[in-house]
Amino acid sequence: SDHWGGFPALLQAQLGDAQVIALDLPGNGALYGQASPLRVPDMAESCRTALRAQGIAPPYHLLAMSLGGMVAVDWASRFPDEIAAGVLINTSLRGISPLHWRMRPGNWPWLLRLMLQWRQPLRCEEIVLRLTSRRHAAGTAPAQALLAQWQGLRETHPVSAANALRQLWAAAGYAAPSQRPKVPLLLLTSQHDGLVDTRCSQRLAQHWHTALAIHPHAGHDLPLDDGCWVAERVGAWMSDSWN
């Protein structure tokens, strides 16, 4: 959850009195010692359990990216009464988009390098940043500062290689539900996402007849590359939808 950086504060500023809560999936963040589920529905169950444990009752508004977007889709599909609305950022679903869109083939060698260098924190974070951001060019001061933060997070809350592979397996295997979730949805995507083809979000929006906004130059980690744009789009959509 710390990888959201300053984005929760930007979102909070747009949503006023709403309570913004960042959740960790098992195997990540504060839950790094747990085994990551091999199934997306089990990840959704973990989120539901975490909120109940904090005494936070539904309905919830979900904002989720990539694998988290799959978790949000599953949650909204199986428990629509718990979800008031959802924002899905650069996500993809099997059955809607082909594999080579869901993970651009040019990134497969980089993922292999990532696995082979898993015990080298800085090198791993450099690869992750290369794959997910277009704003933070290698060697620049902003990139170096961000990498130092990420390296610190990796050292205090390390994601194991086994959990990373389990999460990839869960993402690859999760298929789109037979019907669109019965909740309001907004899809956000990056035109120059180097990890997941932006056509995944575009096709999903067409298939589900839902709202879509496209960022012209950000990378896969859209909240990192332009958190203000994301927060503004969410705030405007919420205002238009509920006023």
Rosetta silent file (secondary structure, phi, psi, omega in degrees, C-alpha in Angstrom):
SEQUENCE: SDHWGGFPALLQAQLGDAQVIALDLPGNGALYGQASPLRVPDMAESCRTALRAQGIAPPYHLLAMSLGGMVAVDWASRFPDEIAAGVLINTSLRGISPLHWRMRPGNWPWLLRLMLQWRQPLRCEEIVLRLTSRRHAAGTAPAQALLAQWQGLRETHPVSAANALRQLWAAAGYAAPSQRPKVPLLLLTSQHDGLVDTRCSQRLAQHWHTALAIHPHAGHDLPLDDGCWVAERVGAWMSDSWN
SCORE:     score description
SCORE:     0.000 S_00000001
   1 L     0.000  -25.913  178.775    0.000    0.000    0.000 S_00000001
   2 H   -68.070  -18.042  178.597    2.963    2.357    0.517 S_00000001
   3 H   -70.179  -10.345  173.352    3.633    2.158   -3.219 S_00000001
   4 H   -69.366  -17.561  177.455    0.643    4.461   -3.746 S_00000001
   5 L    59.284 -130.029 -178.311    2.966    7.232   -2.508 S_00000001
   6 L   -86.867    2.555 -176.051    1.243   10.606   -2.378 S_00000001
   7 H   -63.762  -41.374  179.534   -1.746    9.533   -4.458 S_00000001
   8 H   -54.893  -36.442  179.052   -4.145    8.794   -1.529 S_00000001
   9 H   -68.112  -37.670  177.097   -3.797   12.415   -0.389 S_00000001
  10 H   -64.583  -41.799  179.389   -4.589   13.657   -3.906 S_00000001
  11 H   -66.989  -41.278  179.054   -7.647   11.425   -4.043 S_00000001
  12 H   -58.974  -39.797 -179.521   -8.738   12.512   -0.571 S_00000001
  13 H   -64.191  -30.088  179.870   -8.601   16.159   -1.672 S_00000001
  14 H   -81.377  -27.699 -171.025  -10.988   15.373   -4.533 S_00000001
  15 H  -102.611    1.568  173.487  -13.442   13.310   -2.492 S_00000001
  16 L    66.954 -115.996 -173.093  -13.907   15.546    0.540 S_00000001
  17 L   -81.415   -2.964 -179.185  -15.216   13.650    3.537 S_00000001
  18 L   -62.772  145.916  177.417  -14.662   10.184    2.057 S_00000001
  19 L   -93.822  117.032 -178.536  -12.309    7.902    3.985 S_00000001
  20 L   -95.760  120.654 -176.895   -9.471    6.695    1.739 S_00000001
  21 L  -124.447  127.059  176.837   -8.043    3.334    2.826 S_00000001
  22 L   -98.874  122.623 -178.246   -5.164    1.529    1.112 S_00000001
  23 L  -102.069  146.860  172.220   -5.336   -2.248    1.463 S_00000001
  24 L   -98.768  136.225  170.151   -2.522   -4.782    1.139 S_00000001
  25 L   -81.328  149.948  178.394   -3.084   -8.045   -0.688 S_00000001
  26 L   -53.114  134.305 -177.885   -1.644  -11.132    1.053 S_00000001
  27 L    96.937   -4.296 -177.001    2.054  -11.426    0.301 S_00000001
  28 L  -130.820  155.253  174.514    2.515   -7.658    0.020 S_00000001
  29 H    55.221 -131.777 -179.513    3.144   -4.724    2.339 S_00000001
  30 H   -64.580  -17.739 -179.313    2.198   -5.426    5.944 S_00000001
  31 H  -101.856   24.488 -174.299    1.034   -8.895    4.839 S_00000001
  32 L   -63.783  -22.323 -179.285    4.352   -9.818    3.201 S_00000001
  33 L   -79.701  -10.402  179.838    4.755  -12.845    5.454 S_00000001
  34 L   -88.720  157.227  175.167    1.573  -14.476    4.139 S_00000001
  35 L   -78.667  132.361  176.919    1.344  -16.646    1.050 S_00000001
  36 L   -69.136  132.974  177.809   -0.281  -14.884   -1.887 S_00000001
  37 L   -60.867  150.246  176.502   -3.480  -16.668   -2.958 S_00000001
  38 L   -87.127   -4.044 -178.152   -3.390  -18.475   -6.278 S_00000001
  39 L  -128.416  134.875  178.584   -6.919  -17.290   -7.029 S_00000001
  40 H   -58.385  -41.393  177.844   -8.201  -13.729   -7.424 S_00000001
  41 H   -56.551  -33.528  178.440  -11.441  -14.495   -5.511 S_00000001
  42 H   -69.899  -31.329  174.986   -9.350  -15.398   -2.461 S_00000001
  43 H   -66.769  -40.548  177.425   -7.612  -12.018   -2.704 S_00000001
  44 H   -62.375  -40.476  178.823  -11.009  -10.332   -2.730 S_00000001
  45 H   -62.106  -37.448  178.082  -12.002  -12.289    0.360 S_00000001
  46 H   -62.382  -41.644  178.825   -8.880  -11.044    2.126 S_00000001
  47 H   -64.998  -42.803  179.203   -9.865   -7.427    1.382 S_00000001
  48 H   -61.409  -42.759  179.829  -13.407   -7.979    2.620 S_00000001
  49 H   -64.168  -41.053 -178.265  -12.075   -9.549    5.815 S_00000001
  50 H   -62.963  -41.712 -179.723   -9.610   -6.687    6.378 S_00000001
  51 H   -69.282  -40.468  177.395  -12.313   -4.034    6.147 S_00000001
  52 H   -62.471  -38.162 -179.985  -14.667   -5.923    8.438 S_00000001
  53 H   -64.412  -28.211  178.124  -11.831   -6.291   10.959 S_00000001
  54 L   -87.109    0.452  179.780  -11.436   -2.491   10.927 S_00000001
  55 L    75.198   22.211 -178.310  -15.155   -2.055   11.553 S_00000001
  56 L  -100.679  114.403 -174.250  -15.712   -0.434    8.152 S_00000001
  57 L   -92.086  151.268  174.400  -19.069   -1.455    6.716 S_00000001
  58 L   -70.098  168.166    7.846  -20.101   -1.489    3.050 S_00000001
  59 L   -82.445  155.046 -178.688  -20.948   -0.146    0.594 S_00000001
  60 E  -115.837  152.375  167.358  -17.451    0.673   -0.646 S_00000001
  61 E  -104.478  123.669 -176.237  -16.075    2.619   -3.597 S_00000001
  62 E  -104.156  137.283  168.254  -13.118    0.715   -5.032 S_00000001
  63 E  -126.919  123.385 -172.879  -10.144    2.103   -6.928 S_00000001
  64 E  -148.001  151.732 -175.951   -7.708   -0.543   -8.097 S_00000001
  65 E  -124.300  140.298  171.645   -4.915   -1.001  -10.622 S_00000001
  66 L    57.186 -118.379  176.773   -3.756   -3.956  -12.715 S_00000001
  67 H   -57.567  -38.954  177.303   -4.089   -7.147  -10.603 S_00000001
  68 H   -59.595  -32.502  176.707   -6.027   -5.098   -8.061 S_00000001
  69 H   -63.766  -36.764  176.167   -8.491   -4.272  -10.814 S_00000001
  70 H   -64.765  -40.582  177.147   -9.185   -7.982  -11.242 S_00000001
  71 H   -60.777  -42.946  179.717   -9.786   -8.230   -7.501 S_00000001
  72 H   -64.678  -39.919  178.709  -12.239   -5.324   -7.717 S_00000001
  73 H   -63.068  -44.971 -179.942  -14.074   -6.939  -10.652 S_00000001
  74 H   -62.816  -45.001 -179.624  -14.431  -10.213   -8.783 S_00000001
  75 H   -60.028  -49.052 -178.330  -15.620   -8.476   -5.617 S_00000001
  76 H   -67.590  -29.066 -179.936  -18.182   -6.373   -7.491 S_00000001
  77 H   -73.473  -41.026 -174.603  -19.388   -9.400   -9.472 S_00000001
  78 H   -89.274  -27.182 -177.336  -19.968  -11.676   -6.486 S_00000001
  79 L  -134.464   62.926 -175.901  -21.045   -9.079   -3.914 S_00000001
  80 H   -61.475  -26.583  179.586  -22.574   -6.145   -5.820 S_00000001
  81 H   -68.218  -18.369 -179.711  -24.491   -4.973   -2.748 S_00000001
  82 H   -87.740  -14.406 -172.674  -21.141   -4.238   -1.067 S_00000001
  83 E  -115.991  121.936  177.794  -19.797   -2.038   -3.879 S_00000001
  84 E   -82.024  -33.960 -179.201  -21.196    1.402   -4.695 S_00000001
  85 E  -170.228  163.166  179.876  -18.825    2.003   -7.642 S_00000001
  86 E  -142.944  143.440  173.694  -15.447    0.989   -9.011 S_00000001
  87 E  -118.224  122.108 -177.121  -12.526    2.594  -10.855 S_00000001
  88 E  -111.962  123.448 -175.610  -10.280    0.157  -12.748 S_00000001
  89 E  -111.471  120.182  174.568   -6.838    1.357  -13.848 S_00000001
  90 L    45.650   49.860  177.769   -4.869   -0.426  -16.591 S_00000001
  91 L  -104.706  169.870  179.985   -6.379   -3.805  -15.862 S_00000001
  92 L  -149.517  154.697 -177.224   -7.006   -6.745  -18.201 S_00000001
  93 L  -135.680  133.283  174.333   -9.165   -9.850  -18.165 S_00000001
  94 E   -64.257  137.582 -176.419   -8.754  -13.251  -19.791 S_00000001
  95 L    98.412  -19.359  176.039  -11.585  -13.844  -22.214 S_00000001
  96 L  -105.718  -41.862 -177.617  -11.757  -10.161  -23.145 S_00000001
  97 E  -127.289  146.246  179.196   -8.172   -9.556  -24.295 S_00000001
  98 L   -72.098  161.421 -176.092   -5.516  -11.937  -25.713 S_00000001
  99 H   -57.242  -41.486 -175.684   -2.430  -12.877  -23.716 S_00000001
 100 H   -72.482  -10.764  167.926   -0.042  -10.783  -25.822 S_00000001
 101 H   -86.560  -39.501 -174.431   -2.105   -7.696  -24.959 S_00000001
 102 H   -68.109  -28.322  173.953   -2.354   -8.557  -21.272 S_00000001
 103 L  -144.990  104.116 -176.584    1.445   -8.815  -21.007 S_00000001
 104 L   -55.320  129.314 -176.112    3.365   -7.294  -23.892 S_00000001
 105 H   -56.088  -30.271  179.181    5.823   -9.952  -25.190 S_00000001
 106 H   -63.651  -15.315 -179.477    8.700   -7.485  -25.138 S_00000001
 107 H   -91.659  -13.127 -176.961    8.490   -7.471  -21.348 S_00000001
 108 H   -59.564  -42.729  176.114    8.874  -11.219  -20.864 S_00000001
 109 H   -61.706  -35.096  178.401   12.716  -11.083  -20.913 S_00000001
 110 H   -67.310  -36.061  177.342   12.589   -8.284  -18.345 S_00000001
 111 H   -66.472  -36.744  176.506   10.383  -10.374  -16.084 S_00000001
 112 H   -64.305  -44.518  176.426   12.890  -13.202  -16.352 S_00000001
 113 H   -58.291  -40.910 -179.860   15.687  -10.809  -15.384 S_00000001
 114 H   -59.541  -44.567  179.788   13.569   -9.659  -12.467 S_00000001
 115 H   -66.119  -40.531 -177.779   13.228  -13.215  -11.175 S_00000001
 116 H   -69.447  -26.005 -177.783   16.942  -13.966  -11.654 S_00000001
 117 L  -109.582   25.348 -173.475   17.965  -10.816   -9.774 S_00000001
 118 L   -58.674  -28.902 -178.492   15.318  -11.030   -7.058 S_00000001
 119 L   -86.982    8.084  176.297   17.909  -10.858   -4.254 S_00000001
 120 L  -113.649   90.210 -170.882   19.276   -7.534   -5.563 S_00000001
 121 H   -52.653  -49.381 -175.907   16.741   -4.979   -4.263 S_00000001
 122 H   -65.110  -43.844 -179.465   17.925   -1.911   -6.155 S_00000001
 123 H   -62.425  -40.593  178.437   18.285   -3.732   -9.470 S_00000001
 124 H   -62.544  -43.806 -178.824   14.810   -5.237   -9.104 S_00000001
 125 H   -67.722  -32.120  175.597   13.242   -1.878   -8.378 S_00000001
 126 H   -62.858  -41.171  179.395   15.022   -0.375  -11.393 S_00000001
 127 H   -67.169  -43.536  179.192   13.437   -3.039  -13.598 S_00000001
 128 H   -59.936  -43.896 -179.623    9.985   -2.499  -12.052 S_00000001
 129 H   -64.660  -40.509  177.870   10.260    1.252  -12.622 S_00000001
 130 H   -59.303  -39.826 -176.103   11.359    0.697  -16.216 S_00000001
 131 H   -76.436  -27.687 -168.035    8.320   -1.510  -16.825 S_00000001
 132 H  -112.841  -12.788 -175.039    5.713    0.657  -15.131 S_00000001
 133 L  -127.789  141.478  170.557    6.661    4.336  -15.519 S_00000001
 134 L  -108.136  -13.692 -177.860    7.286    6.705  -18.419 S_00000001
 135 L   -81.677  -34.420 -173.303    7.689    9.778  -16.246 S_00000001
 136 L   -98.816   85.689 -178.686   10.670    8.587  -14.218 S_00000001
 137 L   -70.200  142.513 -177.995   13.500    8.194  -16.734 S_00000001
 138 L   -56.768  135.788  176.037   16.479    6.118  -15.585 S_00000001
 139 L    89.342  -12.509  179.900   19.260    8.144  -13.993 S_00000001
 140 L   -78.555  160.266 -179.726   17.203   11.262  -13.290 S_00000001
 141 H   -60.645  -44.826  178.233   16.975   12.737   -9.807 S_00000001
 142 H   -60.337  -38.344  179.718   13.226   11.948   -9.422 S_00000001
 143 H   -66.617  -42.524 -179.142   13.857    8.346  -10.448 S_00000001
 144 H   -64.472  -40.003  178.717   16.760    7.951   -8.029 S_00000001
 145 H   -64.930  -42.804  179.724   14.723    9.378   -5.144 S_00000001
 146 H   -65.495  -42.332  179.660   11.802    7.082   -5.921 S_00000001
 147 H   -62.877  -35.660  177.341   14.076    4.037   -6.227 S_00000001
 148 H   -64.100  -40.159  177.493   15.577    4.798   -2.819 S_00000001
 149 H   -64.932  -46.425 -178.192   12.066    4.823   -1.320 S_00000001
 150 H   -65.053  -37.983  177.973   11.105    1.590   -3.076 S_00000001
 151 H   -62.984  -39.514  176.973   14.333   -0.101   -2.039 S_00000001
 152 H   -63.008  -41.728  177.771   13.573    0.794    1.568 S_00000001
 153 H   -64.076  -39.053 -179.473   10.072   -0.667    1.253 S_00000001
 154 H   -65.376  -34.070 -178.887   11.491   -3.809   -0.307 S_00000001
 155 H   -76.897  -31.714 -179.261   13.906   -4.249    2.572 S_00000001
 156 H   -90.663  -28.620 -179.483   11.288   -3.734    5.309 S_00000001
 157 L  -133.923   66.884 -172.555    8.372   -5.507    3.576 S_00000001
 158 L   -71.140  131.653  171.819    9.959   -7.907    1.090 S_00000001
 159 L   -87.350  124.632 -178.579    7.766   -9.696   -1.426 S_00000001
 160 L   -72.480  156.609  176.445    9.158  -13.189   -1.920 S_00000001
 161 H   -61.045  -36.968  179.637    9.873  -14.537   -5.395 S_00000001
 162 H   -63.352  -42.169  179.226    7.380  -17.308   -4.709 S_00000001
 163 H   -68.351  -36.096  176.632    4.649  -14.795   -3.899 S_00000001
 164 H   -61.307  -43.110  179.014    5.444  -12.763   -7.006 S_00000001
 165 H   -67.284  -37.395  178.506    5.026  -15.890   -9.131 S_00000001
 166 H   -64.338  -37.760  178.888    1.813  -16.804   -7.322 S_00000001
 167 H   -69.254  -38.720  175.976    0.397  -13.356   -8.085 S_00000001
 168 H   -62.761  -40.646  178.694    1.351  -13.670  -11.766 S_00000001
 169 H   -62.645  -45.324 -179.956   -0.362  -17.063  -11.844 S_00000001
 170 H   -62.168  -42.922 -179.466   -3.525  -15.656  -10.269 S_00000001
 171 H   -65.293  -42.769 -178.514   -3.599  -12.737  -12.717 S_00000001
 172 H   -65.133  -32.852 -174.343   -3.029  -14.959  -15.748 S_00000001
 173 H   -89.570  -13.084 -175.967   -5.780  -17.344  -14.725 S_00000001
 174 L   -78.149  125.052 -178.713   -8.514  -14.904  -13.786 S_00000001
 175 E  -105.744  154.507  178.032  -11.186  -14.701  -16.475 S_00000001
 176 L   -61.472  139.828  175.686  -13.837  -12.069  -17.025 S_00000001
 177 L   -63.010  159.041 -176.983  -17.173  -12.863  -15.363 S_00000001
 178 L   -65.214  -27.148  178.497  -19.949  -13.921  -17.699 S_00000001
 179 L  -128.264  153.662  176.057  -21.802  -10.674  -17.045 S_00000001
 180 L   -61.835  137.482  175.097  -20.715   -7.123  -16.321 S_00000001
 181 L   -55.407  140.446 -175.241  -20.658   -6.308  -12.591 S_00000001
 182 L   -87.464   52.215  176.871  -23.897   -4.570  -11.652 S_00000001
 183 L  -138.494  155.208  175.731  -22.187   -1.471  -10.271 S_00000001
 184 L   -63.015  136.242 -178.077  -21.115    1.837  -11.888 S_00000001
 185 E  -132.134  143.267  170.833  -17.606    1.522  -13.360 S_00000001
 186 E  -124.103  130.341  176.363  -14.994    3.915  -14.705 S_00000001
 187 E  -106.051  131.849  174.912  -12.000    2.601  -16.645 S_00000001
 188 E  -118.915  136.973 -179.245   -8.762    4.595  -16.779 S_00000001
 189 E  -143.976  160.893 -179.746   -5.915    3.625  -19.072 S_00000001
 190 E  -107.480  126.405 -178.705   -2.564    4.927  -20.309 S_00000001
 191 L   -58.788  -32.577 -176.872   -2.065    5.359  -24.044 S_00000001
 192 L  -113.913   36.457  173.739    1.614    4.430  -23.661 S_00000001
 193 L   -61.600  116.367 -178.242    1.359    1.662  -21.074 S_00000001
 194 L   -86.169   -7.328 -177.317    4.481   -0.376  -21.777 S_00000001
 195 L  -101.684  -49.999 -179.918    3.410   -3.363  -19.697 S_00000001
 196 L  -119.207  129.052 -178.220   -0.260   -3.948  -20.575 S_00000001
 197 L   -61.521  131.238 -178.771   -1.657   -2.918  -23.946 S_00000001
 198 L   -60.814  -18.933  177.725   -4.111   -0.037  -23.558 S_00000001
 199 H   -64.552  -20.147  176.298   -6.458   -1.935  -25.876 S_00000001
 200 H   -61.414  -46.798  178.418   -7.269   -4.193  -22.911 S_00000001
 201 H   -69.910  -38.821 -179.265   -9.101   -1.338  -21.195 S_00000001
 202 H   -63.990  -43.833  179.419  -10.576   -0.082  -24.442 S_00000001
 203 H   -67.472  -38.540  178.978  -11.999   -3.477  -25.335 S_00000001
 204 H   -63.284  -41.480  178.416  -13.297   -3.986  -21.803 S_00000001
 205 H   -62.609  -40.075  177.740  -15.061   -0.605  -21.940 S_00000001
 206 H   -66.907  -43.045 -176.866  -16.659   -1.549  -25.266 S_00000001
 207 H   -65.348  -37.975 -176.257  -17.654   -4.994  -24.029 S_00000001
 208 H  -100.837   -1.147  179.694  -19.216   -3.657  -20.829 S_00000001
 209 L    53.200   54.551 -177.303  -20.447   -0.320  -22.246 S_00000001
 210 L  -124.449  166.070 -176.179  -18.796    1.625  -19.455 S_00000001
 211 E   -66.880  145.685 -179.099  -17.006    4.962  -19.129 S_00000001
 212 E  -142.817  136.602  172.106  -13.369    5.191  -20.243 S_00000001
 213 E  -129.187  137.233 -175.115  -10.705    7.911  -20.001 S_00000001
 214 E  -116.172  123.920  176.144   -7.299    7.626  -21.697 S_00000001
 215 E   -82.574  135.871 -171.063   -4.163    9.381  -20.453 S_00000001
 216 L   -74.978  -20.451 -173.895   -2.037   10.528  -23.409 S_00000001
 217 L  -146.113   -1.717 -177.727    1.479    9.719  -22.190 S_00000001
 218 L   -72.413  165.906  176.061    1.630    7.962  -18.777 S_00000001
 219 L   -95.146 -163.333 -175.271    2.924    4.440  -18.213 S_00000001
 220 L   -60.501  -42.898  179.736    1.333    1.433  -16.529 S_00000001
 221 L   -83.029   76.360 -175.198    1.506    2.955  -13.037 S_00000001
 222 H   -59.603  -43.608  177.651   -0.843    5.794  -13.918 S_00000001
 223 H   -62.512  -28.320  176.743   -1.266    7.095  -10.332 S_00000001
 224 H   -73.626  -45.489 -174.930    2.535    7.325  -10.088 S_00000001
 225 H   -75.553  -32.170  178.812    3.035    9.097  -13.404 S_00000001
 226 H  -156.313   71.990 -178.645    0.094   11.510  -13.070 S_00000001
 227 H   -62.569  -33.284  179.537   -1.791   11.099   -9.811 S_00000001
 228 H   -62.684  -42.682  179.610   -3.457   14.505  -10.186 S_00000001
 229 H   -60.900  -44.840  179.667   -5.040   13.446  -13.484 S_00000001
 230 H   -61.804  -49.723 -178.026   -6.382   10.236  -11.936 S_00000001
 231 H   -60.926  -40.256 -179.798   -7.783   11.999   -8.872 S_00000001
 232 H   -66.688  -41.442  178.644   -9.418   14.686  -11.008 S_00000001
 233 H   -64.182  -41.435  179.207  -11.022   12.127  -13.332 S_00000001
 234 H   -65.433  -45.757 -179.980  -12.355   10.156  -10.394 S_00000001
 235 H   -61.085  -42.531  179.887  -13.672   13.283   -8.668 S_00000001
 236 H   -66.844  -41.452  179.826  -15.398   14.513  -11.833 S_00000001
 237 H   -64.936  -41.952  178.202  -16.926   11.102  -12.541 S_00000001
 238 H   -63.234  -42.479 -179.326  -18.208   10.775   -8.989 S_00000001
 239 H   -64.884  -43.826 -179.542  -19.695   14.260   -9.126 S_00000001
 240 H   -67.871  -34.804 -174.905  -21.390   13.662  -12.486 S_00000001
 241 H   -78.238  -29.255 -173.211  -22.694   10.237  -11.495 S_00000001
 242 H  -113.187    5.281  177.084  -24.162   11.129   -8.119 S_00000001
 243 L  -109.535    0.000    0.000  -25.403   14.686   -8.680 S_00000001
